[in-house]
Structures are given as structure tokens and as C-alpha cells.
């Protein structure tokens, strides 16, 4: 009996619960306003949708991150999507040096029961290596007059993480980032609370995602389950402009990584994170839309210099309606406004096919 009471008390006092409730509460606050204008179609506020890019932050990319699912993302009927991105990661301070590239591959399928309720299954794989984007990063920084931050002082195509203590001694080092490769299968459910109106109210939806880790870096692998609760909105501002937002809470299963060949001190990750996306779309042509997106993800590592800071990512891209059923997205990630814990440069290519009408 005492054990049950202790378990209940631990659950009530868990620091995760207020963060989960925050995401849920922001969505539920709109429930009194779930009525929509009767003279607008359900998809009035959907538009072309935000970018499918997910966080590529140096520490964030080492864990589960999800693309925003907002009202209109899952269409009625069956759809298929595939995407690949390449990102270059760099960081140099007195306490650490990170230098690697990330290849992010995703495959998925969705089924929309109708415009309100939809489900999805996704496979993701992230591979870490010494990237061919190193030279492009140097060239881009030179063109825009950005600080090299020590990039020219090391060899190209390295893939490593090095951590120092206050005296300059190495306390963690790995030169084989492939050990950080990870994969997972995710199941998602999305429900549109309201389709909004042609006035102030946007379309608002709730999303739940559970991910089973099929491949993880060596370390604490006892819990292979990650899960996410998110709330997003879609809003038509005019005939050509759309605004999107997404707030999510993610709980992680693995919180310690100890690659083979590394020093004694493992990498400690946070148990959870809150992520925010704000994006816009300008549909300047019936088949083309320009995308801009800002992602902010909480720090993913415990007490590890800039790797413990939030990532700030700005993505610019275009969506091309190739046909009534096919969409192609090309997005660029560029850290023009220098943030230490953000990817240097990256590219995303996503293709989606809708089998419905």
C-alpha cells in the first residue's frame, strides 16, 4: 500500500507533468470557440502547409525530433511521403569541439478518416559521418562575411565530439560518430479540434506520437519508447498568405550514451524537451509556395556547454504542386544569424503523393 502511495506521489510531483499539461492546456483553451463559420469549407485555413523540416540542432539531432503536424497535414485517404536532408554541424569552445554531418532519412504513410481525424506511421533513420558540406559551409561563411569560428583550423570531413574539463583535459572523445546512428518507427494520431473561421480563429489540432527505437547508440537502452504530445494551428491570413504554429512536448526513453572507444565520462541527455515552430507560407502561384520557418528546441544535453542550450533554426524553402496528387519540397537550413547550437548549413528534399481525390 505504501508503495502504491509513493508511486502516486512521485507521479504527482514529476516535473514532466506540468510541461505536458502546458501543451494540452494551450489547445484546450480554444475548446469554447470550436464553432466555425458555416459558410467556409473545412480546409479554408489549411493552405500549402508548413515545411516538413525537423530540428537538425547538434544535440537535438541525436534524439527523436518530429516535424510539425498541423491541421491539413494529414489529408483524407491514403498518402505516402519520403524525405532526405543533409546538415553540417560545427561547434568550438574552450570546453568542447563538435564536428560532423547528419543524413536524415524519413519514410511514411498517412490515412485521413476525414478532414478532422487522421493517423500515420513513419520510419526515420539518422546517420552521422564526415560530411561533404564542409567546403560549402566555408564558402558560404566567406561570401556572407561570417566568422569562421575555428573552422579553418581543423581538417575537413571529420566526425567527432570532444569534451574538456576546466583544466583542458579530455573527459569525453569519440571520432566515430556512426555509433550515434539511430532509427525508429513512429505511430501518430491527429485530431482537428476546430477548423476555425474566416475571422480570427485558426484551425487547431492535437497530435500524439509514440516512437519505438529500433536502433540506438550504445548506453542506457532499457527504455526504447519516446513519445510526443503536440498542439498546432493553421491560419489563412489572405488569399496568398498562411501562418502556422506548433508546440510539442517530448519524453525520451534513453538518457545516457557511452560510445565504444570513448572515455569514461558518458554523455548525459535530458529526459524531455519542449519544442516550438512558427512558420509562414506565401502561395504566390497556384502551384508554388514560398516557406519560412523558425524552430526552437530545448537543450538536449546535461551540463555540456552549448550542447545544453536551445537550438534556433531558420528554414527557407519552396513547395511545388507537381500535380493534383504530388508535392515536392526543397528547403535550405542556413545559420546566417550565428547561434552556437544550430546547424551550419543543410538541405531538405521531400516528396509526397496523395492517393485520394
DAGI-V958769 format. One record per backbone hydrogen bond with DSSP energy under -1.0 kcal/mol. NH is the residue of the N-H (numbers start at 1). CO is the residue of the C=O. Records with the same first field share a line. If there is no record, write none. Layout:
# DAGI-V958769
NH: CO  CO
This chain:
# DAGI-V958769
5: 1
6: 2
7: 3
8: 4
9: 5
10: 6
11: 7
12: 8
13: 9
20: 16
21: 17
22: 18
23: 19
24: 20
25: 21
26: 22
27: 23
28: 24
29: 25
30: 27
31: 28
33: 30
34: 31
40: 37
44: 41
46: 43
61: 57
62: 59
63: 60
73: 70
77: 112
79: 110
80: 353
81: 108
82: 351
83: 106
84: 349
85: 104
86: 347
87: 102
88: 345
89: 100
91: 98
93: 96
97: 162
98: 91
99: 160
100: 89
101: 129
102: 87
103: 127
104: 85
105: 125
106: 83
107: 123
108: 81
109: 121
110: 79
111: 119
112: 77
113: 117
114: 117
118: 190
119: 111
120: 188
121: 109
122: 186
123: 107
124: 184
125: 105
126: 182
127: 103
129: 101
134: 131
137: 133
138: 134
139: 135
140: 136
141: 137
142: 138
143: 139
144: 140
146: 141
151: 148
153: 150
160: 99
161: 174
162: 97
163: 172
164: 95
165: 169
168: 165
171: 163
172: 163
174: 161
179: 176
180: 177
181: 178
182: 126
183: 215
184: 124
185: 212
186: 122
187: 210
188: 120
189: 208
190: 118
191: 206
192: 116
193: 204
194: 204
197: 201
203: 234
204: 194
205: 232
206: 191
207: 230
208: 189
209: 228
210: 187
211: 226
212: 185
213: 224
214: 183
215: 183
220: 256
221: 219
226: 211
227: 251
228: 209
229: 249
230: 207
231: 247
232: 205
233: 245
234: 203
235: 243
237: 241
238: 241
242: 281
243: 235
244: 279
245: 233
246: 277
247: 231
248: 275
249: 229
250: 273
251: 227
252: 271
257: 267
258: 218
262: 259
267: 257
269: 255
270: 300
273: 250
275: 248
276: 296
277: 246
278: 294
279: 244
280: 292
281: 242
282: 290
283: 240
284: 282
285: 288
288: 285
289: 319
290: 282
291: 317
292: 280
293: 315
294: 278
295: 313
296: 276
297: 311
298: 274
302: 268
307: 304
308: 305
309: 306
311: 297
313: 295
315: 293
316: 332
317: 291
318: 330
319: 289
320: 328
321: 287
322: 320
323: 326
327: 352
328: 320
329: 350
330: 318
331: 348
332: 316
333: 346
334: 314
335: 344
336: 334
344: 88
346: 333
347: 86
348: 331
349: 84
350: 329
351: 82
352: 327
353: 80
354: 325
355: 78
